[in-house]
Amino acid sequence: MWALAVALGNAQETEQKQGLEEARQVVVESEKQALKRAVEDINDQLEAGTITEGEADKLKMEVAEKHALNIENKLAIIDNKIALRKRNGGEEDEDDSVKINLFSKGEIVNFTFNDSDHKRKYDRRTSSHLTFAVGLNNTLIDGQSLDDSPYKIGGSRFAELGITWKTRVFKESNWLRLMYGVSFQWNGLKPIDNNYFVDTGSQTELQEFPVKLDKSKFRMDNLVFPVHFEFGPSKKIEKEDYFRYSTHKQLRIGLGGYAGFNLGSRQKLKYSDDGEDVKEKLKASYNTNNFVYGLSGFIGFSDISLYAKYDLNTMFKDNPIEQRNVSLGVRWDWD
């Protein structure tokens, strides 16, 4: 009987921990999917012309922060219930179980599990973060400076959204961390002088549009896998049953790069023809390179930093004059 009781107890503990881990995964996944839908809605509004690029960038930043906080708050439900039970000496309570309702894959998913046997991990060397960046975009062209760029300096922009994991490299020190993850990059260019992109078959070049353009915008969508070494001071937080390193209000420097794939290229043109407004959305390869890779880095304080990235691959495959994408902006890394 005693052996059976022990076995049942162990089975119950395993089931509770599995339920806890499953709940955590659904929390993160449901918020990621909700964020993805929100960003797609914003992009649809931008494509429809109901909002400006500046408004779209602001909305993306707001929804990214919202869902990052949602993840943090929902996971805190679990940890707070654990802390409450420990503070009350492990006594049973009608609220001793954690109940979470989440919207996942079109259905309401209910989780109910007891937290009495959950223990905080003593040393957690890896943490996950939501990464968002936005700023100015342009190209570096052989033999030309940015002052001679054929693209608008202030009007050409980029955005990046992804999930990043951070792992402490050394067991007894946090001065060096390895950051890695997956990100979507949107690199936009606005040609000057009433120009637009034309694929001639052998190369892609800028040509003057036959009528006055109200808008000319070219965009490349990339899926990349960034890797950075992050270093800088951190604060060690020690508790009775666990410890953590925190970079909150600390200097952070990251150096690394990325590699991935060009998911697609598109061009948007707006003009008037015989007094009628015309909007064209052209999706084609434009001879852009399918494989993208480059260098990137950031320097900042706490969760916000100045961010720069530079494509080592040329933007177009066969153009005689090489040009490479370059971006400078602001980056947020939320826990």
C-alpha positions as CSV (number, residue, x, y, z in Angstrom):
1,M,0.0,0.0,0.0
2,W,2.8,2.4,0.9
3,A,4.6,1.7,-2.4
4,L,1.3,2.3,-4.3
5,A,0.7,5.6,-2.5
6,V,4.2,6.7,-3.4
7,A,3.7,5.7,-7.0
8,L,0.4,7.6,-7.2
9,G,1.9,10.6,-5.6
10,N,4.8,10.6,-8.1
11,A,2.3,10.2,-11.0
12,Q,0.2,13.1,-9.7
13,E,3.3,15.3,-9.4
14,T,4.4,14.5,-12.9
15,E,0.9,15.2,-14.3
16,Q,0.8,18.6,-12.4
17,K,4.2,19.6,-13.7
18,Q,3.2,18.6,-17.3
19,G,0.0,20.6,-17.0
20,L,2.0,23.6,-15.7
21,E,4.5,23.4,-18.6
22,E,1.6,22.9,-21.2
23,A,-0.2,25.9,-19.8
24,R,3.0,28.0,-20.1
25,Q,3.5,26.9,-23.7
26,V,-0.1,27.7,-24.6
27,V,0.2,31.2,-22.9
28,V,3.2,32.0,-25.1
29,E,1.8,30.5,-28.3
30,S,-1.6,32.0,-28.0
31,E,-0.2,35.5,-27.5
32,K,2.3,35.0,-30.4
33,Q,-0.6,34.0,-32.7
34,A,-2.7,37.0,-31.5
35,L,0.3,39.3,-32.2
36,K,0.7,37.9,-35.6
37,R,-2.9,38.5,-36.5
38,A,-2.7,42.0,-35.1
39,V,0.4,42.8,-37.2
40,E,-1.3,41.4,-40.3
41,D,-4.4,43.6,-39.7
42,I,-2.1,46.6,-39.4
43,N,-0.3,45.7,-42.7
44,D,-3.7,45.3,-44.4
45,Q,-4.7,48.8,-43.2
46,L,-1.4,50.2,-44.5
47,E,-1.8,48.5,-47.9
48,A,-5.4,49.9,-48.1
49,G,-4.1,53.4,-47.4
50,T,-6.3,53.9,-44.3
51,I,-3.2,54.6,-42.1
52,T,0.2,56.0,-42.8
53,E,3.5,54.2,-42.3
54,G,4.3,56.2,-39.2
55,E,0.9,55.2,-37.7
56,A,1.5,51.6,-38.7
57,D,4.9,51.5,-37.0
58,K,3.4,53.1,-33.9
59,L,0.5,50.5,-33.9
60,K,2.9,47.6,-34.3
61,M,5.0,48.8,-31.4
62,E,1.8,49.1,-29.2
63,V,0.5,45.7,-30.0
64,A,3.9,44.1,-29.5
65,E,4.2,45.7,-26.1
66,K,0.6,44.7,-25.3
67,H,1.1,41.0,-26.0
68,A,4.5,40.9,-24.3
69,L,2.8,42.2,-21.1
70,N,0.0,39.7,-21.6
71,I,2.5,36.9,-21.6
72,E,4.2,38.3,-18.5
73,N,0.9,38.7,-16.6
74,K,-0.5,35.3,-17.5
75,L,2.7,33.5,-16.5
76,A,2.7,35.6,-13.3
77,I,-0.6,34.0,-12.3
78,I,1.1,30.7,-12.0
79,D,4.1,32.0,-10.1
80,N,2.0,34.2,-7.7
81,K,-0.2,31.2,-6.8
82,I,2.9,29.2,-5.9
83,A,4.2,32.0,-3.8
84,L,0.9,32.4,-2.0
85,R,0.8,28.7,-1.0
86,K,4.4,28.8,0.2
87,R,3.7,31.9,2.3
88,N,0.7,30.1,3.9
89,G,2.8,27.1,4.9
90,G,1.5,24.8,2.3
91,E,-2.0,24.7,3.7
92,E,-4.8,23.5,1.4
93,D,-7.1,26.3,0.1
94,E,-10.1,26.3,-2.2
95,D,-8.1,28.6,-4.5
96,D,-5.0,26.4,-4.4
97,S,-5.4,25.4,-8.0
98,V,-4.6,27.7,-10.9
99,K,-7.3,28.1,-13.5
100,I,-6.5,29.6,-16.8
101,N,-8.8,30.1,-19.9
102,L,-6.9,30.7,-23.1
103,F,-8.1,31.2,-26.7
104,S,-5.9,28.9,-28.8
105,K,-6.5,27.7,-32.4
106,G,-10.1,28.9,-32.4
107,E,-11.1,27.2,-29.2
108,I,-11.2,28.0,-25.5
109,V,-8.6,25.9,-23.7
110,N,-9.1,25.4,-20.0
111,F,-6.3,24.5,-17.6
112,T,-6.8,23.6,-14.0
113,F,-3.9,22.3,-12.0
114,N,-2.6,22.3,-8.5
115,D,0.6,24.3,-7.9
116,S,1.5,22.8,-4.5
117,D,4.4,20.7,-5.8
118,H,5.8,23.2,-8.3
119,K,9.2,24.5,-7.4
120,R,10.9,27.4,-9.1
121,K,14.0,26.4,-11.0
122,Y,17.1,27.3,-8.9
123,D,19.2,28.5,-11.8
124,R,17.6,29.4,-15.1
125,R,20.3,30.0,-17.7
126,T,18.0,30.5,-20.7
127,S,15.2,33.1,-21.0
128,S,12.9,34.1,-23.9
129,H,12.2,37.6,-25.2
130,L,10.0,39.4,-27.6
131,T,12.1,41.5,-30.0
132,F,10.8,44.5,-32.0
133,A,12.8,47.0,-34.0
134,V,11.9,49.9,-36.3
135,G,13.8,52.7,-38.0
136,L,15.3,54.1,-41.2
137,N,16.4,51.9,-44.2
138,N,18.5,52.5,-47.3
139,T,21.2,50.9,-49.4
140,L,25.0,51.4,-49.7
141,I,25.9,51.5,-53.4
142,D,29.5,51.0,-54.7
143,G,31.1,54.3,-55.5
144,Q,28.3,56.4,-53.9
145,S,27.6,57.9,-50.5
146,L,24.3,58.0,-48.7
147,D,23.9,61.6,-49.8
148,D,23.7,60.4,-53.4
149,S,21.2,57.6,-52.6
150,P,18.4,57.2,-55.1
151,Y,16.1,56.5,-52.2
152,K,14.5,58.9,-49.7
153,I,16.5,59.0,-46.5
154,G,13.6,59.7,-44.2
155,G,10.9,57.9,-46.1
156,S,12.6,54.5,-46.5
157,R,12.1,52.4,-43.3
158,F,12.4,48.9,-41.8
159,A,10.7,46.9,-39.1
160,E,11.6,43.6,-37.4
161,L,9.6,41.4,-35.1
162,G,10.8,38.1,-33.6
163,I,11.3,35.8,-30.7
164,T,14.8,35.7,-29.1
165,W,16.3,33.3,-26.5
166,K,19.2,34.4,-24.3
167,T,21.5,31.8,-22.7
168,R,24.2,32.6,-20.1
169,V,27.5,31.3,-21.5
170,F,29.4,30.8,-18.2
171,K,28.0,29.1,-15.2
172,E,29.2,31.5,-12.5
173,S,29.1,34.7,-14.4
174,N,26.6,36.6,-16.6
175,W,28.9,39.1,-18.4
176,L,28.5,37.2,-21.7
177,R,25.3,35.9,-23.1
178,L,24.4,34.1,-26.4
179,M,21.2,35.5,-28.1
180,Y,19.6,33.5,-30.9
181,G,16.1,33.3,-32.4
182,V,13.9,33.9,-35.4
183,S,12.7,37.2,-36.9
184,F,10.6,38.7,-39.7
185,Q,12.2,41.7,-41.4
186,W,10.4,44.2,-43.6
187,N,12.9,46.4,-45.5
188,G,11.3,49.3,-47.4
189,L,12.7,51.7,-50.0
190,K,11.1,54.8,-51.5
191,P,12.8,55.9,-54.8
192,I,13.2,59.6,-55.5
193,D,12.6,61.6,-58.7
194,N,9.4,59.9,-59.8
195,N,11.3,56.6,-60.2
196,Y,10.1,53.0,-59.8
197,F,11.7,49.5,-60.1
198,V,11.6,47.7,-63.4
199,D,12.7,44.1,-64.0
200,T,14.3,44.1,-67.5
201,G,14.9,40.3,-67.4
202,S,18.7,40.7,-67.1
203,Q,18.7,43.1,-64.2
204,T,16.5,45.4,-62.0
205,E,16.8,49.1,-62.5
206,L,15.1,52.4,-61.6
207,Q,13.2,54.0,-64.4
208,E,11.1,57.2,-64.5
209,F,7.4,56.5,-64.4
210,P,5.4,57.9,-67.4
211,V,3.1,60.0,-65.1
212,K,3.5,61.8,-61.8
213,L,3.7,59.3,-58.9
214,D,2.0,60.1,-55.7
215,K,3.8,57.1,-54.1
216,S,6.4,54.6,-55.0
217,K,7.5,52.0,-52.5
218,F,9.5,48.8,-52.8
219,R,9.6,46.2,-49.9
220,M,11.5,43.0,-49.3
221,D,10.2,40.6,-46.6
222,N,12.8,38.3,-45.0
223,L,12.7,35.5,-42.5
224,V,16.1,35.4,-40.7
225,F,17.8,33.6,-37.8
226,P,19.8,36.2,-35.8
227,V,22.7,35.3,-33.5
228,H,24.4,37.8,-31.2
229,F,26.9,37.7,-28.4
230,E,25.6,40.1,-25.7
231,F,27.9,41.4,-23.0
232,G,27.7,43.9,-20.2
233,P,27.1,44.1,-16.4
234,S,24.1,42.6,-14.7
235,K,22.6,42.4,-11.2
236,K,22.5,39.1,-9.3
237,I,19.2,38.6,-7.4
238,E,19.5,35.9,-4.7
239,K,16.5,34.3,-2.9
240,E,16.2,31.4,-0.5
241,D,15.4,28.8,-3.2
242,Y,16.6,30.4,-6.5
243,F,18.8,33.1,-8.0
244,R,18.6,35.1,-11.2
245,Y,20.8,37.6,-13.2
246,S,19.0,40.8,-14.3
247,T,20.1,43.3,-17.0
248,H,17.4,45.8,-16.0
249,K,18.8,49.3,-16.0
250,Q,22.2,47.9,-17.2
251,L,24.3,48.7,-20.2
252,R,23.9,46.0,-23.0
253,I,26.1,45.6,-26.1
254,G,25.4,42.9,-28.7
255,L,27.4,41.9,-31.8
256,G,26.6,39.3,-34.3
257,G,24.7,38.6,-37.5
258,Y,21.8,36.9,-39.2
259,A,21.1,34.6,-42.1
260,G,17.8,33.6,-43.7
261,F,15.6,33.8,-46.8
262,N,13.8,36.4,-48.8
263,L,10.1,35.5,-48.6
264,G,9.1,37.9,-51.3
265,S,9.4,41.4,-52.9
266,R,6.7,43.8,-53.9
267,Q,6.1,47.3,-55.2
268,K,3.3,49.7,-54.5
269,L,2.5,52.6,-56.9
270,K,-0.1,55.3,-56.5
271,Y,-0.9,57.9,-59.2
272,S,-3.7,59.6,-61.1
273,D,-4.7,58.7,-64.6
274,D,-7.2,60.9,-66.4
275,G,-8.4,62.2,-63.0
276,E,-8.9,58.8,-61.5
277,D,-6.8,57.5,-58.6
278,V,-4.9,54.3,-59.4
279,K,-3.2,52.0,-56.9
280,E,-1.0,49.2,-58.2
281,K,0.4,46.4,-56.1
282,L,3.1,44.5,-58.0
283,K,4.5,41.3,-56.5
284,A,7.5,39.7,-58.3
285,S,11.0,38.4,-57.7
286,Y,12.7,41.6,-59.1
287,N,15.9,39.5,-59.3
288,T,16.4,39.9,-55.6
289,N,18.7,37.4,-53.9
290,N,16.8,34.5,-52.3
291,F,19.4,34.0,-49.5
292,V,20.1,37.0,-47.2
293,Y,22.8,37.3,-44.6
294,G,24.6,40.1,-42.8
295,L,26.0,41.8,-39.7
296,S,24.1,43.4,-36.9
297,G,24.6,44.9,-33.5
298,F,23.1,47.0,-30.8
299,I,24.0,49.1,-27.8
300,G,21.5,50.2,-25.2
301,F,20.2,50.4,-21.6
302,S,17.8,47.9,-20.0
303,D,15.4,46.7,-22.7
304,I,15.8,49.5,-25.3
305,S,18.9,49.9,-27.6
306,L,20.2,51.6,-30.7
307,Y,20.2,48.9,-33.5
308,A,22.0,48.6,-36.8
309,K,22.1,45.9,-39.5
310,Y,23.9,45.5,-42.8
311,D,23.3,42.9,-45.5
312,L,26.5,41.4,-46.8
313,N,24.6,39.9,-49.8
314,T,23.8,42.2,-52.7
315,M,20.1,43.2,-53.0
316,F,19.9,42.2,-56.7
317,K,21.5,39.2,-58.3
318,D,22.8,40.4,-61.7
319,N,23.0,44.2,-61.4
320,P,26.4,45.6,-62.6
321,I,26.3,48.1,-59.7
322,E,26.1,46.4,-56.3
323,Q,23.9,47.7,-53.6
324,R,23.4,46.3,-50.1
325,N,20.6,47.0,-47.6
326,V,21.5,48.9,-44.4
327,S,19.2,49.9,-41.5
328,L,19.5,52.0,-38.4
329,G,16.8,52.2,-35.7
330,V,15.6,51.4,-32.2
331,R,15.2,47.9,-30.8
332,W,13.2,46.6,-27.8
333,D,13.9,43.2,-26.1
334,W,11.1,42.4,-23.6
335,D,11.2,39.5,-21.1
